[in-house]
Amino acid sequence: MADTVMLEVGQAAPDIDAMATGGAPFVLTDHRGQWIVVYFYPRANTPG
């Protein structure tokens, strides 16, 4: 399980290195200076 990070308003997000839709790699720092929306959701059909 990943560590929990609580951000304050205006604080920079930590780097994210993940797989994007379609299997392409996504690294947040590659998009520095751009507006980015990162949306997390619980895995489909799982409790919680």
C-alpha positions as CSV (number, residue, x, y, z in Angstrom):
1,M,0.0,0.0,0.0
2,A,1.2,3.5,-0.8
3,D,2.0,6.1,1.8
4,T,-0.8,8.6,2.5
5,V,0.1,12.2,1.6
6,M,-2.1,15.0,2.8
7,L,-1.7,18.2,0.8
8,E,-2.5,21.8,1.8
9,V,-4.1,24.2,-0.6
10,G,-1.5,25.6,-3.0
11,Q,1.1,22.9,-2.1
12,A,2.7,21.1,-5.1
13,A,1.7,17.5,-5.6
14,P,4.3,14.8,-5.2
15,D,5.6,13.2,-8.3
16,I,3.4,10.5,-9.8
17,D,4.7,7.8,-12.0
18,A,1.8,5.7,-13.2
19,M,0.2,3.9,-16.2
20,A,-2.2,6.1,-18.1
21,T,-5.3,5.0,-20.0
22,G,-4.2,2.9,-23.0
23,G,-1.0,1.8,-21.3
24,A,1.1,4.8,-21.9
25,P,3.4,5.9,-19.0
26,F,2.5,9.1,-17.2
27,V,5.0,11.0,-15.1
28,L,3.7,14.2,-13.5
29,T,7.0,16.0,-13.6
30,D,6.9,15.7,-17.4
31,H,4.0,18.2,-17.3
32,R,5.5,20.8,-15.0
33,G,4.1,24.3,-15.8
34,Q,0.9,22.9,-17.3
35,W,-2.5,22.6,-15.8
36,I,-3.2,18.9,-15.0
37,V,-6.2,17.2,-13.4
38,V,-5.3,13.9,-11.7
39,Y,-8.4,11.9,-10.8
40,F,-8.2,8.8,-8.5
41,Y,-11.0,6.4,-7.9
42,P,-11.4,3.1,-6.1
43,R,-10.9,0.0,-8.2
44,A,-14.2,-1.0,-9.9
45,N,-16.4,-3.5,-8.1
46,T,-14.4,-3.5,-4.8
47,P,-15.6,-2.5,-1.4
48,G,-14.6,1.0,-0.1
